[in-house]
Amino acid sequence: MINLPTPLVLCYDGHCASCHFVVRFLMRRSRRDRFRFVPLSALETHLSENPVEGLQAITAELTARSSLIVIKNGSVFIRASAVFSVISELGIPWNLILIARILPLRLWNAIYTLYAQNRFRLFGAAAPEQLCDRLPTEQAQYLLPTLSPKTTLFSPSSRVFISAQWRALMILNYVVPPEILTPYLPEGVTLDYWQEDCLVSVVAFSFLSTSFSMMRLPFYSDFLEVNLRFYVKKTVIEDGKPVLRRGVVFVKELVPHVLIAKTANLLYNENYETAQMSQHYRKDEAQESLEYHWQYGRDACSITADFSGDPIPFSPGSLEDFITEHYYGYAKQKRRTQEYQVDHPQWRLWPNARLTVSGDIAKPYPAAFSPYLQAPHSTLFAEGSPVRVLYPSYLKFSG
C-alpha cells in the first residue's frame, strides 16, 4: 500500500560478531518487517554525499566504530537510545525491558560505551559476508547494501516529543469568511491568507509508527486522523532579523482511540474527539484508489483519492507550497498561546489525483463552518514523510 511506514533502519558494524548476533536475533522475530539492516559504512557514505547540519555526533560515532546506529522516522539514535528504540519495536514481552528507562540515560550510555569498546575482545570479529551466508533467503531480503537516497535525516534535537510518519494525506481546502475563525485564533498570531482567500482545510491521513519521547506506543502506534485546520503566521526576531513563522491552528481533530484523544487534549490543549475509522485500498492496471472512512455518531463520511503514477515535487510559491509548508502549530490557552514546531521534508504530490467526498464532511465541526464546507476550493493528495513534533513552548500575555 502507498501509506506503509518506512521501516526502522539499523546500521550495524559488519566486522563485529556481536552485531551479527543482534541482526540474526531481530531477523527471527515476527516483527522483522519493521526493520531494515544496513552496514555502518553505508551510512558513512550517505552522510558524505548528503551532509546534514548538526550530525557531528553521528560522525564521531562512526569514527569511534560504534556498533549500532538507528534511523527511525528521520531521527538518528546512538548508543543506549539506539538500543531502546529497537526494543520498543519488538512488542510484548521484549518491550518490558523499557522499564529500565527509569534509570538515567547517562548510565545506560556509559554501559553501552563500555560494551562497544570491548566487543571485539569479548565476542570476536566477523567477516561481513558471513552474516548473509547464515541467513535464510526470506530473511536476507531485509539486508540492504546502501541507504536509499530518499532517506530522511533530521538534525539532532533533545526536544523531540513525537516522532511519527504522516502518510497519504488527503487535503480539501475551503474558502471561509475570516470572522468565523476569530473565536479560535490564538493571541500573538494573525490569519495567513492564500492570495486574497482565507482557507481552512480538512485533512485525512495515516498517522504511523508513532513514538513518544523515543518510545513506540505498544498498541496505538498506527491510526488514522481527520482534522479541520486553518492557517496563521507570526513574526519573530532571530539573530537580530525578523523571521516569518507560518503555522496552523486546529479547530477539531478526530482519531479512533480514546487514549490518544485524551492524551493529546491534555498535552496540547487541542480539541480531539473519537470516531470509528477505517481505510480501504484498491489497485488495478489503470489506477490506484485509497478511501478514508469515519463514523462520527450516527453520521458517516469518506474521502476517496483516485490516482496513478508517481508523486512529484511542487513549485515554490504555489498553492501546494502554501498548504503544506506550515511548520508550526498553535493552540489557544488561558492568557497564553502554545507553540510547537513540526519538522518534515517537502512532500511530493500526485498531480493527477481526484478526491471525492461521500457524506457530510462538515458534521463533526461547529455549525458556523457548515455552509462553507460544501464545494472545495482545491484538493491535494500528498505522499507524506517522517515527521517530528518538538516539545511545546508558550507565548505569555498579560491580562
RATA-V736108 format. One record per run of one state. SS is the DSSP state (2 for helix, 1 for strand, 0 for the rest). FROM is the first residue (numbers start at 0). TO is the last residue. If there is no record, write none. Layout:
ss;from;to
SS;FROM;TO
SS;FROM;TO
This chain:
ss;from;to
0;0;6
1;7;11
0;12;14
1;15;15
2;16;26
0;27;30
2;31;33
1;34;38
2;39;48
0;49;54
2;55;62
0;63;66
1;67;71
0;72;73
1;74;77
2;78;86
0;87;92
2;93;101
0;102;103
2;104;122
0;123;123
1;124;124
0;125;126
2;127;132
0;133;135
2;136;139
0;140;141
1;142;143
0;144;158
1;159;174
0;175;176
2;177;183
0;184;188
1;189;190
0;191;192
1;193;193
0;194;195
1;196;196
0;197;197
1;198;211
0;212;213
1;214;215
0;216;221
1;222;237
0;238;239
1;240;254
0;255;256
2;257;267
0;268;270
1;271;273
0;274;274
1;275;282
0;283;286
1;287;295
0;296;297
1;298;306
0;307;310
1;311;311
0;312;317
2;318;323
0;324;326
1;327;332
0;333;334
1;335;342
0;343;347
1;348;348
0;349;352
1;353;358
0;359;365
2;366;369
0;370;376
1;377;389
0;390;391
1;392;395
0;396;398
